[in-house]
């Protein structure tokens, strides 16, 4: 005969069994939800990284005010593009899309601030010819200039020389528009040496204008500290950092790059000079962008306040 204690024990066991079944069911549902939402999140993140973050190029527009800008340059538009890293997320198709975007802004001056071909990519002669033909289509009413980046090799000179760009290799150009009041554009190449006297040789000439409006193109923005106190500059345009390429809210860029560990954000005010750092067009390393779009920069010069 079953005792009361045995009956209570059986009943308790049945209750515990039911509770365990409920707990297992809840755990199974929870695990399924975690897996499901993880898959959804990874899919959305992959879609964003592949089709939005890397391929949706934005235009950042800035107004540059200075009483040093000649009247003839008032309203002049400068477009900067940088860090194409051709062969990673950028091929001929993507490059032509960027060029159409540049031309749509009807620039007067176009500048490139380094890293044309990715260092790990072997460019074919056919691809090189296509890039030259594409760059020839970039329109500017005054001129097109290119500064050298840390990954730029022999193809850089061939491509830009044959596509109507002026390469500023630790050198400068006096840029005129309509009259005899020029501005100065300097291109710095840190990869060959850090002696920039040749680049700013204009200021050692007997008839130089010490108050000339000066724009300096430099690939690695941290290099600016070596020249800022020594030479007259009003506007620095740089690249290299990709503005972090991967940016985490509240944490910032992860990781920073050598040559852009101090200056990697979009804009800095350095005494009387402005530094603008491009987020670039392509990617390097992982090929991933997160919360920082590829971009071109559009600057409108003005001496009207």
C-alpha positions in Angstrom: 0.0 0.0 0.0 1.3 3.4 -1.0 1.9 5.7 1.9 1.0 9.3 2.1 4.7 10.2 2.0 5.2 8.3 -1.2 2.2 9.9 -2.7 3.5 13.3 -1.8 6.9 12.4 -3.1 5.4 11.3 -6.4 3.3 14.4 -6.7 6.4 16.6 -5.9 8.4 14.7 -8.5 5.7 15.3 -11.1 5.5 19.0 -10.3 9.3 19.3 -10.5 9.3 17.4 -13.8 6.7 19.8 -15.2 8.7 22.8 -13.9 11.8 21.4 -15.6 9.9 21.0 -18.9 8.7 24.6 -18.6 12.2 25.9 -17.8 13.6 23.9 -20.8 11.0 25.2 -23.1 11.6 28.8 -22.0 15.4 28.3 -22.4 14.9 26.8 -25.8 12.7 29.7 -26.8 15.3 32.2 -25.4 18.2 30.5 -27.3 16.2 30.5 -30.5 15.5 34.2 -30.1 19.1 35.0 -29.4 20.2 33.0 -32.4 17.5 34.5 -34.6 18.2 38.1 -33.6 21.9 37.5 -33.9 21.5 36.3 -37.5 19.3 39.3 -38.3 21.8 41.7 -36.7 24.8 40.1 -38.5 22.8 40.2 -41.8 21.9 43.9 -41.4 25.5 44.7 -40.3 26.9 42.9 -43.4 24.4 44.7 -45.7 25.3 48.0 -44.1 29.1 47.4 -44.4 28.9 46.0 -47.9 26.3 48.2 -49.6 25.9 51.3 -47.5 29.0 52.1 -45.5 31.5 51.3 -48.3 29.6 52.4 -51.4 27.5 55.4 -50.4 29.8 58.3 -51.0 28.7 61.5 -49.4 29.6 65.2 -50.1 30.8 67.2 -47.1 30.5 70.9 -47.8 32.5 73.7 -46.0 32.7 77.4 -46.3 36.2 78.8 -45.9 36.4 82.4 -44.9 39.5 84.5 -44.9 40.3 88.2 -45.7 43.5 86.9 -47.4 41.5 85.3 -50.2 41.8 87.5 -53.3 38.6 88.9 -54.7 39.0 86.9 -57.9 38.9 83.7 -55.8 35.8 84.6 -53.9 33.3 81.8 -54.5 35.9 79.4 -56.0 35.0 75.8 -55.3 37.7 73.2 -54.4 36.9 69.5 -54.4 39.2 67.2 -52.4 39.2 63.4 -52.8 41.6 61.0 -51.2 42.5 57.4 -50.3 41.0 55.5 -53.1 43.0 52.3 -52.4 42.0 51.0 -55.8 41.6 47.2 -55.7 39.9 46.9 -52.3 36.3 48.1 -52.2 36.9 50.4 -55.2 37.2 49.2 -58.8 36.7 51.0 -62.1 32.9 51.1 -61.8 32.9 52.6 -58.3 35.7 55.1 -59.3 33.6 56.4 -62.2 30.7 56.9 -59.9 32.9 59.1 -57.6 34.1 61.1 -60.6 30.5 61.8 -61.7 29.9 63.0 -58.2 33.0 65.3 -58.3 31.9 66.7 -61.7 28.4 67.3 -60.5 29.8 70.0 -58.1 31.4 71.9 -61.0 34.7 72.4 -59.2 37.2 75.1 -60.1 40.1 73.2 -58.4 40.3 69.5 -57.7 42.9 68.1 -55.3 43.9 64.5 -54.5 45.6 63.8 -51.2 47.3 60.4 -51.6 46.9 56.6 -51.6 45.7 55.9 -55.1 46.3 52.1 -55.4 46.1 49.7 -52.4 49.6 48.5 -51.4 48.5 44.9 -51.6 46.9 45.1 -55.1 48.7 44.4 -58.3 47.4 46.8 -60.9 47.1 45.5 -64.5 48.0 47.7 -67.5 44.4 47.6 -68.6 43.2 48.8 -65.3 45.8 51.6 -65.2 44.7 52.8 -68.6 41.1 52.8 -67.5 42.0 54.9 -64.4 43.8 57.4 -66.6 40.8 57.7 -68.9 38.5 58.2 -66.0 40.7 60.8 -64.3 40.9 62.7 -67.6 37.1 63.2 -67.3 37.5 65.1 -64.0 36.6 68.7 -64.9 38.0 71.8 -63.3 38.1 75.4 -64.5 41.5 76.2 -62.9 43.5 73.1 -62.3 43.9 69.6 -60.8 46.6 68.7 -58.3 47.8 65.6 -56.5 49.9 65.0 -53.4 51.7 61.7 -52.7 50.6 59.2 -50.0 52.5 56.6 -48.1 51.3 53.8 -50.3 51.8 55.5 -53.7 54.3 53.9 -56.0 55.4 54.3 -59.7 51.8 53.9 -61.0 50.9 57.1 -59.2 53.1 59.4 -61.3 52.1 57.7 -64.6 48.4 57.9 -63.9 48.3 61.5 -62.7 50.8 62.8 -65.3 48.7 61.3 -68.1 45.4 62.5 -66.7 46.2 66.3 -66.7 47.0 66.6 -62.9 49.9 68.6 -61.6 51.8 66.4 -59.1 53.1 68.5 -56.1 56.0 66.5 -54.8 57.4 68.7 -52.1 56.7 71.6 -54.5 54.2 74.4 -55.0 52.2 76.2 -57.7 51.0 79.8 -57.9 47.4 79.6 -58.9 45.8 82.5 -60.8 42.3 83.4 -61.7 41.4 86.4 -63.8 44.0 88.8 -62.5 47.5 89.0 -60.9 46.5 88.0 -57.3 47.3 84.3 -56.9 46.9 81.8 -54.1 49.6 79.3 -53.3 49.0 75.5 -53.3 51.8 73.4 -51.7 52.0 69.6 -52.0 54.0 67.7 -49.3 55.6 64.3 -49.6 56.7 62.9 -46.3 57.7 59.6 -47.8 61.0 60.9 -49.3 62.1 63.2 -46.5 60.9 65.6 -43.9 62.8 68.5 -45.2 60.0 70.7 -46.5 62.1 73.8 -47.3 61.8 72.9 -51.0 58.1 72.7 -50.8 57.8 76.2 -49.3 60.6 77.7 -51.4 58.3 80.4 -52.5 58.6 82.2 -49.2 62.4 82.4 -49.6 62.1 84.2 -53.0 62.9 87.9 -53.0 59.6 89.0 -54.4 57.3 86.7 -52.4 54.1 87.8 -50.8 54.2 86.9 -47.2 50.4 87.3 -46.9 49.5 85.1 -49.8 46.6 82.7 -49.1 48.3 79.2 -48.8 46.7 75.8 -49.1 48.8 72.8 -48.2 48.1 69.2 -49.3 49.5 66.5 -47.1 48.6 62.9 -46.8 49.4 62.1 -43.2 47.8 64.8 -41.0 50.1 64.4 -38.0 53.0 65.6 -40.2 51.4 69.0 -40.0 52.9 69.7 -36.5 56.4 69.7 -38.1 55.5 72.5 -40.5 52.8 74.5 -38.8 55.1 76.7 -36.7 57.7 77.1 -39.5 55.7 78.1 -42.6 52.7 80.3 -43.4 49.6 78.2 -43.9 45.9 78.9 -44.0 44.3 75.7 -45.0 45.5 72.1 -44.7 43.8 69.3 -46.6 44.8 65.8 -45.5 43.8 62.1 -45.8 45.2 58.9 -44.5 43.0 58.4 -41.4 39.7 57.6 -43.2 38.3 59.5 -40.2 38.8 56.2 -38.3 37.2 53.9 -40.9 35.7 52.1 -37.9 34.1 54.4 -35.3 32.2 53.2 -32.2 29.7 55.6 -30.6 31.1 57.2 -27.5 34.4 55.4 -28.0 35.6 57.0 -31.2 37.9 55.5 -33.8 39.3 52.0 -33.3 42.1 51.8 -34.1 44.0 54.9 -35.1 46.7 54.8 -37.8 50.4 55.8 -37.6 50.5 59.3 -39.1 47.0 60.0 -38.0 46.9 59.3 -34.3 46.6 63.0 -33.3 44.5 64.3 -36.2 42.0 61.8 -37.5 38.6 63.6 -37.2 36.9 65.7 -39.8 38.1 69.2 -38.8 40.6 70.9 -36.5 41.4 74.6 -35.8 45.2 75.0 -35.5 45.9 78.6 -34.5 45.0 80.6 -37.6 44.9 77.6 -39.9 42.1 75.0 -40.6 42.8 71.3 -41.0 40.3 69.2 -42.9 40.9 65.4 -42.9 39.1 63.4 -45.6 37.4 60.1 -44.8 38.6 58.9 -48.1 36.9 56.8 -50.8 38.2 53.3 -50.4 39.4 51.2 -47.4 42.5 49.3 -46.4 43.2 46.5 -43.9 40.0 44.8 -43.1 38.0 46.5 -45.9 35.3 47.4 -43.3 33.8 50.8 -42.7 31.5 51.4 -39.7 29.8 54.7 -38.9 32.0 56.7 -41.3 31.0 57.0 -44.9 33.4 57.5 -47.8 33.3 61.1 -48.9 34.5 63.9 -51.1 35.0 67.4 -49.6 33.7 70.5 -51.2 35.2 73.9 -50.1 33.8 77.3 -51.1 36.4 80.1 -50.7 35.1 83.4 -49.5 36.5 86.7 -48.3 33.0 87.9 -47.4 32.0 87.7 -43.7 
